């Protein structure tokens, strides 16, 4: 086994030898690494079973994210009545959306926390405010306690998914990294649907909404406990100078026969940079600006497509199309988890599962292009439904079909891919902090889309507003085609070196 002193010597060689002098050595190391660990095209792949439990524990935070996004939808009327703010639409809006403010703060600091205390401890830290906040919401007697609880939950919601994207990318073997990355989206969908079903009795059972909040403390506690038994990110350990611990983590994740070569692969892209010396301004200009901008724009397009307007205001959208709200919401909840592949009698597959199956076959870029293009077509159906009075139920079918197609195609690419792609293309030195900046853009645009959707729908009309959403989807197709590289099957170090070479 390669000892700590030997790794330290490799690290010193990288720091003191100019890159042009040791490039051939790096090439030989890289070829050897790919032959041994299967991170490239040659050799034997490590077992995916070793890293799977660690990934599954990490995705509990995505389940919690989805659960808390939907937990107040069904019980909101009961909550308002019990806490004395019934018919106060401002208060109801704050209960729903205040967690977004907390999520923005949590997301903004997630990179600094992840780099400071490590990925595992960051997960546990994210679980803490979700447990405390859910408990406060479940026991509160007034609106103030509910709002404070929702804000605390939001900080954990913002912190957790950003860390999950980092962790999953850093602990997964390259040949299944796309598949594992899709687990984040699947877990979010399961959380949304779990909240929907658990909230159903709230209209019939007095005080049931308190149970809805208590239930969320269970997966949060499991996340905090489970992380005690999970491996730390080898990339973080290596950047902290804990080379022996990084190799031990690789042994747990990839197997003993692949650990040495995985550490050697890390050393190929390490330039001796200290992550503690990274300044916020380093992310906004200089050689890192382009990749941070790419990630930020991807998240902006994800939200400007109008996806969360559909989720937040699905009741209004379906009512305007002439469909029962209950039926409509059930369809939206399940189309993000289910799709009929050929006929209605055949097995139902989720859009997220399809993305999981295709991520490591077609690649990230193809799924992104197809997803945004499909969303543009779906918005075209919405514009047609709003513009033409079709005979019979034609307008209804076109409108509802367009919405379901929109959500389905989102779940197959634009939803899961950015959270996986960004940790892949961001260099190790800036990965956590840059991810925090990019995902903060997501929360800001998300907030304004939710805030302005109904007003814009009223002022502009559905034809123009849906046309704008469709146009953003088409612009996203152009952006992805020109600026996004394919990362399928490549190790994080190979991707980083390729990006540095292309600059």
N, C-alpha and C positions, 0 to 999 in steps of 0.2 A: 504493500500500500504506500502511496506517495505521501510522505510525511510533511508536516508543517514547514520545516526548514527548506525542503526542496521546492515547495510551492513559493516560499518567500524569495528564493533565488530566481525563479522564473519571473516573478513580479519585478524584481530589481532589474533583470535584463531588459524587460520591456520599458522600464523607465529611463535607462541610461543609454540604450542603443538606438540610433536613429531608425525610423521605420523602414527606410529604403535599404538599410544594411541587414536587417533581420527579416525582411519580407519572405525570402525563400524558406527560412526556418519556420515561419508561421505557416506557410503553405504545406510544409511537410507535416507539421503538427496537426493542421486542419485535416489533411487527407487521412492521417492515422486515426484521428478522432472519429471521422465519419465511418471508417472501416470498422472501428471497435464498437461504437455506441449506436449505430443505426440512425443518427440524426440527419444524415444526408441520404443519398440514394442507394448507397452500398451497405453491405454488412447485414447483421441481424438486428431487428428492432427490439428494444427493451420491452418487457411485459407491461401492458397497459393496466393490468390489474393492481399493480403496486401503488400507482398514483391515484387510482379511482376513489378510494375512500377519502383521501385528503381533499379531492375536488368536491366530492359530495357534501362534506362538512362545510366547505367554503360557500357552497351555493345556498346554504340555509339563510344567509344574509339576503340573497335575492328573493327567496320565498317570503321573508319578512318584509322586504321592500314592496312586493306585490300585495301582500296581505294588508299592510297599513295604507296603501293607496286606495284600497277598496273597502276597508273595514267600516267606514262611516256612511257609505252610500245607502244601504238598506235601513240601518237603524237611525238615520239622522232625524227623522220626524219624532221618534220616541225620545231621543236624546234631548231635542229642543223642548219637548213637552215636560220632561222630568226635571230639566235644569232651569226652566223658566224663561226661555228665549224663543218660544214658538212664535212664528210669523215675523221674526226679526231676520230678514234675509241677509243682512250684513253679518250678523253673528253666525248664521249657518254657513255663510261663505268662508268665514275665518276658521271655523272648525274643520272644514274640508281642506282649505288651502294653506293654513298656517304651517303645516308640516313642510311645505315647499320652501318656506323661508329658512327653517331649520336645516333642511336638506342642502340648501345652497351653502350655508356656513360649514356644515360638516364636510361637504365635498371639497370646498375651497381649501380646507386645512388637511385633507386626507393624505396628500402626498408628503407633507412635512411629518405627519404622524407616522406614516408607513416607513419612511426613511429613518425616523428617529428611534422608534421602538420595535420595528420589525413588523412583518405582515401578521403573524399569529397574534401578537399582543394588540395590534390595531383592530383585528376582528373582535377580540374580547372587549376592547374599549367601545366599539360600536354597539355591542350587545347591551352594555350597561345602561345608556340613556333610553334604549328601547324598552328595557324591563322597567326602569323607574317611571318613564313616561306612560307606558301602558297601565301600570299600577295606579298612577295618579288619575288617569282618565277613567279607570274602572271604579274608583272609590270617591271621586269628586262629588260635591254637592252643589257646585255652582259653575258658571261659565268660565270664570278665571282659571279654575283648576283644570278644566278640560283643555283650554287653550295652552296652558303651560305644559300639560302632558303631551299634547300634539306637537308642540315645538320641540320638546326633548326627543320624542320619537323621530322627528324629522332630522335631527342632527345625526342620529344613528343611521337613518335611511340614506343620508348623503354620504356618510363615511363608508358604510359597508360595501355597496356595489362597486365603488371605485377600487377598493382593496381586493374585492373578489376578482375583478378583471385582471389586475396585476398578478395575483397569486396563481390563478388558473393558468395564465400564460407562462409563468415562470416555473411551475412544477410539472407541467404536462410534457410528455414526449412529443416531438414535433409531428409525428405521423398521426396523432390523434388530438392535437391541440385544438383544431377546429371543432371536432366533435365535442370535446370537453367544454370549449367556449360556449357552445350552444346550450349547455346545461344551465347557464345563467339565465337565458331567456325562458327556458322551459320552467325553471323554478319560479320565476316572476309570474308566469301564467298560472301556475298551480296556486301561488299565493292569492292572486286575484280571484280565482274560482273558489278557493277555500273561504275567503272572506264573504263571497256571495252566498254560499250555502250556509255558512254558520250564522249569517245575518238574517236568514229567512224567518226564523221564529220571532224576531224582534217586534213584529207588528201584532203578534198574538200573545206573547208572554211578557208580562210586566217586568221591566228591569233586565231583560235578556241582553240588552246592548252592553251591560257591564261584563257579562260572560264573554262577549266578543273580544273585549280588550284583554281580559284575563288570559284567554286562550293564546294570545300572541306572545305571552311571556314564556311559554313552553319552548317553542323553537329557538327563542333568543337565549334561554338558559342552556339548551342543547348545543348551540353554537359556541358559547363561552366554554362549556365543559369539553366539547369535542376538540377544540383547538389545542387543548393541553396534550392531546395525543397525536397531533398532526406534525408533520415536518415543517420547519421554517423554510422560507424561500432560499434556495442555494445562491441565487444571484445576489440577494441582500447580504447574506453571510459573507460572500466573497468580497463584495464592495466594502464591507466592514473590516476586512482583513482576517476574518475567521475561516481560513482556508481548510483547516482540518474539519471543522463543523460543516462546511459546505460539501466536502466530499462525503461525510457521513449522511448528510441529507440526501445527496444523490443516490447513495446506497439504498436508502429506504424507498426512494421514488422510482429508481430505474433498475436497481439490482447492483450487486457488488462488482460484476464484470463490466459494467458501464460507467462506474463512478469516476475512475481516473480520467478516462477520455472526455467525460462531460466537464470536469474541472479544467482540463486542457483547452477545451472549446471556449470556456469562459475566459481563459487567459489570452486567447487570440484577440479578443476585442477590447480587453482592458488596457487602458493607457495610463493607469496610475492616477486617474482623476479622483479627487476626494469629493464625495457627494455632499459633505458638510459645507464645502466652499461654494456650492451652487447658489447663485443669487437669483431672485425673482426676475431681474432684468435680463438674465441670461436666456430666459425662455421667450422673451419678446423681441429680441433682435440677435443678430449674429448667425452662426452656422446652424443653430437649433431652431431658428424661427420658422423655416419652411415646414418642417415636420410637425411642429406645434400648430401652425396655421392649418395644415391639412386636417389634423384631428379636430380642431375647433370648428372648421367649416363643415366637416362631416356631421358632427353633432347638431350644428345649426340647421342643416338641410333635413336631418331626421325629424326635427320638431316643426320646421316650416312647411313640411309636407302636410301638416294638419292632423297628424295621427292622434294627438292628445285632445284635440277638439272633438274628435269622434268619441273618444273614451269619456271625456268629462261631460259632454252634452249629448250622449247617445239617446237619452230619453227624448230630448227636444227634436233631434234629427229624425228619429223614427216616427214621432208623432206628426211632424210636418210632412212625412211621406205617407201618412195614413195608416201606419202599422201600430198595433198595440205595443205600448212601451215595455211591458213585461216580456213579450215575445222577442222584441227587438234586443233588449239587453241580454237576454239569454243567448241569442245568436251571436252578439258581439263577444260575449265571454267565451263561447266555445269555438268560434271560428279562429280565434288566436291560438286555440289548442287543437282544432280539428278541421280536417278537409276531406271530402269524398274524392277519391282518386279517379274513379271512372263512373260508377253508378251509385245511387243512394243505398243500394242493398249491400254494397261491398264495405269492407272495413274502413273505419274513419281514422285518418291520420292528422296529426296537428301540423300546422305550418312550421312550428318550431322544431318538431321532430324531423320534418323533411329537411329543414336547414341543417340539422345535426347530421343527417345521413349524407348530405351533399357537400358539406363544408370542406371536407378533406378530399373530395373527389373533383368537384368543379372548381373549387377555390373561392376565396373571399371576394375577389373582384367581380367574377361572373355573377355571384349571388347578389352583390350590391347593384350591379347594372340591371339585372333582371327584376329585382325588387322595386327599384325606383321607377323603372319603365312600367311595370305592372300597376304601380300606384298611380302613375299619370293616366293610364288607360282607365282605371277605376274612377278617377276624378272626372274623366271625360264622360263616363256614364252618368255621373251625378249632374253634370252640366246639361246633358241631353234630357234627363228626367225633369230638370227644373225648367227647361226651355220649351219642351214639346208636350202637348196633351195627347198622350197615346191612348188608343182605344182600350176598353176593358180595364184590366189591372196592369196594363203594360208599364205605366209610369211607376206604379208601386214596385213591381218586380225589378225594373231597371234601377231605381233608387236604392232599394235594399240590396240588390245584387251587387251594385257598385260599392256600397259600404263594406259588404262582406268580402268582396274581392280585394278591396283596399287594405283591410286589416289582415287578411291572409297573406298577401304579398309582402306587407310590412314584416310580418312574423318570419318570413322566409329569408330576409336579407337585411333590410334597413334597421330592423330591431336588434338582432343579435350580433351582426358583423362589426359595427364600430367599436363595441366594447371589447372584442377580441383583437381586432386589427390594430388598434392604437398601442396596446402594450407590445405588440410584435414589431411595429415600426419605430417606436420610441427607443432611443439608445438607453442602455442600462443606467448611465449616470443621471439622466434626467427623467427616467420613466415614471416614477411615482409622482413627482411634482408636476410634470407636464400633463399627466393623466388628470390630475386634480383641476388644472386650468381648463382643459378641454371639456371635462364633464361639467364644470361650472357654467360653461357656455350653454350646455344642454338645459340646465335648470333655469337660467335667465330667459332663454327663448321659450321654454315650456311655460314659464309664468306669464309672459306677455301674450302668448297664443291663447292660453286659458282666460286671461283677463279681457282680451279684446274680441274674442270670437263672436259672441252674441251681438255685440255692438256693430261689428263689421258686417255680420250677416244682415242686420237690420238696415244699415246704411247703404251697403253695396248690392245686396241681394244675393241669392245663392248662386246664380250663374257666374257672376263676376268673382265672388269669393272662391268658389271651387275651381274656377279657371286659374286664379292666382296660386292656389295650392298645387294644381297640376303643373303649372309653369315651374314652380320651385322643384318639383320632382324631375322634370326634364333638365333643368339646370344642374341638378345633382348628378344625373346621368353623364352629362358633359364633364363635370368636375371629376368624377370618379375615373372616367376614361383617360383623362389627361394627367391626373396627379396621384392616383393610387397604384402601388405596385402589388404584384401577387406574392403572397408569403406562404402559400400551401407547401407543406413538407419541408420547410427550411427551419433550421435552428434559429433561435433569437440572435445568436452571435453571427451567423451567416447573413441574416437580414441586416444587422447593424453595419457589418463590413460592406455589404453591397450598397447601402445608402451612403456611407462615407465615400465610397469610390465614385459614386455618381455625382457627387457634389462638385 
